[in-house]
Structures are given as structure tokens and as C-alpha cells.
Amino acid sequence: MKKKILVLCTGNSCRSQMAEGYLHYFAQERAEIYSAGIETHGLNPKAVATMKEDGIDISGHTSNHIDEYRNLNFDFVITVCDHAKESCPYFPSNAEIFHHNFPDPAKAVGTGDEIALAFRNVREEIKKYSEHFVKENLL
């Protein structure tokens, strides 16, 4: 039976979208992956471009609100920012809760190259975390 994983962030535009993409990639058919935010900010085009550089297409993802998934029974909930962890609604399920606060690349400032580097750095952190998560919890 496939495990259900929810990745939760503030706006469901960058970090949770990247994590959803990598969890899909590493878990393959072992899990159903969802991502949501406690708000919805739309899909960040820089996140899409940064993931595409690594061969992961998240351009078809949508920015979803946590309320859309209230009736799903998740096995795992992963919060990827402190704000989401602190504001995460209660889920009436037996989901295991995981947390890792990744820097928000959407808040990066500087030149275009510096901002792109911030997105790549966060992408690599999320990639490593996602691969480890799948190895530890789904294999």
C-alpha cells in the first residue's frame, strides 16, 4: 500500500514544491506525494526553473491550501519551514510529523546570479533531505 506524504510550507510556492518534486523522484511508486501551504502564493517561476536544471519538472504543480487535504489520512507530514510548523493545523490522523527548516530562496536578495545561487543551494539541501527521507522511511 502506498504511503501518503504531505509537504507543508507557508505559501506552497518554493520549498514545498521542490520537496514534492524530489520526493516523487526518489519514492517513485512507493508513495503519493502532496504539497500545500497554510496560504497559497502560486508556483514560483524561479523554483520551477531551478528544478528543471536538475531534470525535475514541477511546472504542472499547483499551489494548494492545506484545507484541501483535511479528509486525507497522511502517513507522514513534513513541514519545511518554521512558520508552517508553528501554524500547522491539527490533523486527525496518525501521521508521523517531520520538520526541517529550509531557507526561503524567494527572500534572497542580490544580483540575478546571487538569487539563482540561493535557489540552487536550497534545491540541493531539499534534494539531500528528500533522498534520505525516502531511504529511511519508504525503502
Kinemage of the C-alpha trace (Angstrom):
@kinemage 1
@onewidth
@group {chain A} dominant
@subgroup {mainchain}
@vectorlist {calphas} color= white
{ca met a 1} P 0.000 0.000 0.000
{ca lys a 2} L 1.321 3.408 -0.970
{ca lys a 3} L 2.183 5.806 1.821
{ca lys a 4} L 0.675 9.292 1.714
{ca ile a 5} L 3.077 12.176 2.309
{ca leu a 6} L 2.147 15.833 2.748
{ca val a 7} L 4.820 18.510 2.459
{ca leu a 8} L 3.713 21.693 4.178
{ca cys a 9} L 5.125 25.207 3.884
{ca thr a 10} L 3.869 28.748 4.287
{ca gly a 11} L 2.864 29.602 0.713
{ca asn a 12} L 3.319 26.336 -1.230
{ca ser a 13} L 5.336 28.159 -3.881
{ca cys a 14} L 9.018 27.148 -3.485
{ca arg a 15} L 10.349 24.811 -0.813
{ca ser a 16} L 7.345 22.506 -0.540
{ca gln a 17} L 7.084 22.355 -4.329
{ca met a 18} L 10.753 21.396 -4.646
{ca ala a 19} L 10.357 18.772 -1.926
{ca glu a 20} L 7.264 17.369 -3.627
{ca gly a 21} L 9.244 17.068 -6.867
{ca tyr a 22} L 12.181 15.280 -5.274
{ca leu a 23} L 10.029 13.024 -3.112
{ca his a 24} L 8.173 11.931 -6.265
{ca tyr a 25} L 11.503 11.300 -7.948
{ca phe a 26} L 13.056 9.270 -5.125
{ca ala a 27} L 9.918 7.455 -3.923
{ca gln a 28} L 8.712 6.528 -7.420
{ca glu a 29} L 5.573 4.414 -6.983
{ca arg a 30} L 6.026 3.835 -3.236
{ca ala a 31} L 4.139 6.949 -2.162
{ca glu a 32} L 1.545 9.535 -3.052
{ca ile a 33} L 3.064 12.963 -2.548
{ca tyr a 34} L 1.084 16.131 -1.876
{ca ser a 35} L 2.181 19.638 -1.007
{ca ala a 36} L 0.243 22.500 0.493
{ca gly a 37} L 0.597 25.788 2.270
{ca ile a 38} L -1.106 27.478 5.139
{ca glu a 39} L -1.526 30.181 2.458
{ca thr a 40} L -1.235 29.907 -1.333
{ca his a 41} L 1.226 32.119 -3.183
{ca gly a 42} L 1.259 30.423 -6.588
{ca leu a 43} L 4.123 28.479 -8.094
{ca asn a 44} L 7.410 30.421 -8.027
{ca pro a 45} L 8.902 30.544 -11.556
{ca lys a 46} L 12.459 30.539 -10.159
{ca ala a 47} L 11.703 27.309 -8.273
{ca val a 48} L 10.390 25.767 -11.494
{ca ala a 49} L 13.494 26.855 -13.448
{ca thr a 50} L 15.897 25.693 -10.729
{ca met a 51} L 14.297 22.260 -10.551
{ca lys a 52} L 14.317 21.974 -14.337
{ca glu a 53} L 18.106 22.489 -14.253
{ca asp a 54} L 18.268 19.213 -12.299
{ca gly a 55} L 15.851 17.374 -14.592
{ca ile a 56} L 12.780 17.614 -12.353
{ca asp a 57} L 9.691 19.192 -13.934
{ca ile a 58} L 7.382 20.812 -11.397
{ca ser a 59} L 5.764 23.187 -13.899
{ca gly a 60} L 2.468 21.292 -13.688
{ca his a 61} L 2.235 21.582 -9.897
{ca thr a 62} L -0.395 23.801 -8.330
{ca ser a 63} L -0.272 25.876 -5.169
{ca asn a 64} L -2.740 24.234 -2.793
{ca his a 65} L -4.165 25.248 0.568
{ca ile a 66} L -3.920 22.838 3.487
{ca asp a 67} L -7.711 22.783 3.848
{ca glu a 68} L -7.963 20.906 0.529
{ca tyr a 69} L -6.449 17.846 2.214
{ca arg a 70} L -8.317 17.761 5.510
{ca asn a 71} L -10.038 14.479 4.630
{ca leu a 72} L -6.903 12.591 3.599
{ca asn a 73} L -5.220 10.319 6.088
{ca phe a 74} L -1.491 11.001 5.734
{ca asp a 75} L 1.242 8.666 6.907
{ca phe a 76} L 3.815 11.464 7.020
{ca val a 77} L 3.621 15.251 7.245
{ca ile a 78} L 6.845 17.140 6.555
{ca thr a 79} L 6.989 20.825 7.411
{ca val a 80} L 9.759 22.603 5.521
{ca cys a 81} L 9.701 25.955 7.291
{ca asp a 82} L 9.360 27.049 10.915
{ca his a 83} L 6.301 29.199 10.193
{ca ala a 84} L 4.386 26.209 8.823
{ca lys a 85} L 5.476 24.061 11.768
{ca glu a 86} L 4.219 26.637 14.239
{ca ser a 87} L 0.980 27.214 12.321
{ca cys a 88} L 0.334 23.651 11.187
{ca pro a 89} L -3.257 22.686 11.805
{ca tyr a 90} L -4.083 19.564 13.719
{ca phe a 91} L -4.698 16.540 11.517
{ca pro a 92} L -6.934 13.842 12.950
{ca ser a 93} L -4.636 11.061 11.792
{ca asn a 94} L -1.706 9.036 12.960
{ca ala a 95} L 0.708 10.852 10.673
{ca glu a 96} L 4.327 10.966 11.717
{ca ile a 97} L 5.445 14.587 11.747
{ca phe a 98} L 8.866 15.582 10.427
{ca his a 99} L 10.372 19.062 10.313
{ca his a 100} L 13.307 20.680 8.569
{ca asn a 101} L 13.566 24.449 8.235
{ca phe a 102} L 14.995 25.231 4.798
{ca pro a 103} L 15.966 28.825 3.979
{ca asp a 104} L 13.399 30.615 1.821
{ca pro a 105} L 15.064 31.281 -1.548
{ca ala a 106} L 12.218 33.603 -2.526
{ca lys a 107} L 13.547 36.048 0.073
{ca ala a 108} L 17.053 36.072 -1.410
{ca val a 109} L 18.386 39.464 -2.436
{ca gly a 110} L 21.244 40.482 -4.677
{ca thr a 111} L 22.096 40.125 -8.313
{ca gly a 112} L 20.310 37.672 -10.560
{ca asp a 113} L 23.243 35.283 -10.202
{ca glu a 114} L 23.199 35.556 -6.401
{ca ile a 115} L 19.472 34.852 -6.271
{ca ala a 116} L 19.865 31.897 -8.655
{ca leu a 117} L 22.624 30.543 -6.401
{ca ala a 118} L 20.342 30.833 -3.356
{ca phe a 119} L 17.684 28.786 -5.174
{ca arg a 120} L 20.266 26.169 -6.206
{ca asn a 121} L 21.641 25.879 -2.677
{ca val a 122} L 18.177 25.321 -1.207
{ca arg a 123} L 17.371 22.892 -4.030
{ca glu a 124} L 20.425 20.806 -3.128
{ca glu a 125} L 19.517 20.802 0.578
{ca ile a 126} L 15.979 19.684 -0.243
{ca lys a 127} L 17.256 17.039 -2.655
{ca lys a 128} L 19.528 15.511 0.003
{ca tyr a 129} L 16.791 15.654 2.622
{ca ser a 130} L 14.238 14.048 0.283
{ca glu a 131} L 16.564 11.243 -0.749
{ca his a 132} L 17.395 10.498 2.895
{ca phe a 133} L 13.735 10.662 3.907
{ca val a 134} L 12.756 8.103 1.273
{ca lys a 135} L 15.625 5.766 2.201
{ca glu a 136} L 14.779 5.939 5.906
{ca asn a 137} L 11.002 5.788 5.704
{ca leu a 138} L 9.895 4.112 2.476
{ca leu a 139} L 12.538 1.547 1.485
